[in-house]
Amino acid sequence: MNQEVVDFIEAVKEPWQREICTQLREIVHEAVTDVQERIQYKKPHFLKGGKYAAVISTSKDAVSFTIFNANELSFPEGLFEGPAERKTIKLRKGQSVDSNLLSPLLSQASSKL
């Protein structure tokens, strides 16, 4: 665990966003073997073998979670956006983190890194 990532999450102002960031980080650590984490471009980035696996970012009204290396994955219609190589889901206040959806997608995407 990287202290800069801990500090980033602790500094998130909205409690609901902090909770989502914490849950997403846990999913990454469970789904991606040998994951490394760091702050890059002022956001937590998660890498495997030096390549991006995922990133968490916050905005005023959402927490975005991007899965990289997503070309060959099948994503549920309407939940994710972005080009084929990376897909982003935006989670807003009141929404829950679906680890049963995100964990297998992230695991599959990172398995080829």
C-alpha positions as CSV (number, residue, x, y, z in Angstrom):
1,M,0.0,0.0,0.0
2,N,1.3,3.4,-1.0
3,Q,1.1,6.2,1.6
4,E,0.4,8.8,-1.1
5,V,-2.7,6.8,-2.2
6,V,-3.8,6.6,1.4
7,D,-3.4,10.3,1.8
8,F,-5.3,11.0,-1.4
9,I,-8.3,9.0,-0.3
10,E,-8.2,10.5,3.2
11,A,-8.2,14.0,1.7
12,V,-11.3,13.4,-0.4
13,K,-13.9,15.9,1.0
14,E,-17.1,14.0,0.5
15,P,-17.5,11.0,2.8
16,W,-19.5,9.0,0.2
17,Q,-16.7,9.6,-2.3
18,R,-14.1,8.5,0.2
19,E,-16.0,5.3,0.8
20,I,-16.3,4.5,-2.9
21,C,-12.5,5.2,-3.4
22,T,-11.7,2.9,-0.5
23,Q,-13.9,0.1,-2.0
24,L,-12.5,0.5,-5.5
25,R,-9.0,0.3,-4.1
26,E,-9.8,-2.9,-2.3
27,I,-11.3,-4.4,-5.5
28,V,-8.1,-3.6,-7.4
29,H,-5.9,-5.2,-4.8
30,E,-8.1,-8.3,-4.8
31,A,-8.4,-8.6,-8.6
32,V,-4.9,-7.7,-9.8
33,T,-2.0,-9.8,-8.7
34,D,1.2,-8.0,-8.0
35,V,-0.4,-4.6,-8.3
36,Q,1.6,-1.5,-7.7
37,E,0.0,1.8,-6.9
38,R,1.1,5.4,-7.1
39,I,-0.2,8.9,-7.5
40,Q,0.3,10.2,-11.0
41,Y,-1.5,13.2,-12.5
42,K,-2.9,13.8,-9.0
43,K,-4.9,10.5,-9.1
44,P,-4.3,7.0,-7.8
45,H,-3.0,4.8,-10.6
46,F,-2.8,1.0,-10.3
47,L,-0.2,-0.8,-12.4
48,K,0.8,-4.3,-13.2
49,G,4.2,-4.9,-14.7
50,G,4.6,-1.2,-15.2
51,K,1.4,-1.0,-17.3
52,Y,-1.8,0.8,-16.3
53,A,-4.5,-1.5,-14.9
54,A,-6.9,1.0,-13.4
55,V,-7.2,4.6,-12.2
56,I,-9.6,6.3,-9.7
57,S,-10.5,10.0,-10.1
58,T,-12.9,12.2,-8.3
59,S,-15.0,15.1,-9.5
60,K,-17.6,17.3,-7.9
61,D,-20.4,14.8,-8.2
62,A,-18.8,11.5,-9.1
63,V,-16.0,9.0,-8.6
64,S,-14.7,7.6,-11.9
65,F,-13.1,4.2,-12.2
66,T,-11.2,3.4,-15.4
67,I,-10.2,-0.1,-16.4
68,F,-7.3,-0.3,-19.0
69,N,-6.5,-3.0,-21.5
70,A,-10.3,-3.5,-22.0
71,N,-10.2,-4.3,-25.8
72,E,-11.4,-7.9,-25.5
73,L,-13.8,-7.5,-22.7
74,S,-17.6,-7.4,-22.8
75,F,-19.1,-4.6,-20.8
76,P,-22.7,-4.1,-19.7
77,E,-24.6,-1.7,-22.0
78,G,-24.9,1.8,-20.7
79,L,-22.7,1.6,-17.6
80,F,-19.3,2.3,-19.1
81,E,-18.0,4.9,-21.5
82,G,-14.8,5.5,-23.4
83,P,-12.8,3.9,-26.2
84,A,-12.3,0.1,-26.5
85,E,-8.9,0.1,-24.8
86,R,-10.2,1.7,-21.6
87,K,-13.6,1.9,-20.1
88,T,-14.8,4.2,-17.3
89,I,-17.7,3.9,-15.0
90,K,-18.9,6.9,-13.0
91,L,-20.3,6.3,-9.6
92,R,-22.5,9.0,-7.9
93,K,-23.8,9.6,-4.4
94,G,-26.2,6.9,-3.4
95,Q,-24.8,4.3,-5.9
96,S,-23.0,1.3,-4.6
97,V,-19.8,-0.3,-5.8
98,D,-20.6,-3.6,-7.5
99,S,-17.6,-5.7,-6.8
100,N,-19.2,-8.7,-8.5
101,L,-19.2,-6.7,-11.8
102,L,-15.9,-4.8,-11.4
103,S,-13.6,-7.5,-10.0
104,P,-13.9,-10.0,-12.8
105,L,-13.6,-7.3,-15.5
106,L,-10.5,-5.9,-13.9
107,S,-9.0,-9.4,-13.3
108,Q,-9.6,-10.3,-17.0
109,A,-8.2,-7.0,-18.2
110,S,-5.1,-7.1,-16.1
111,S,-4.4,-10.8,-16.8
112,K,-2.7,-9.9,-20.1
113,L,-0.5,-7.2,-18.7
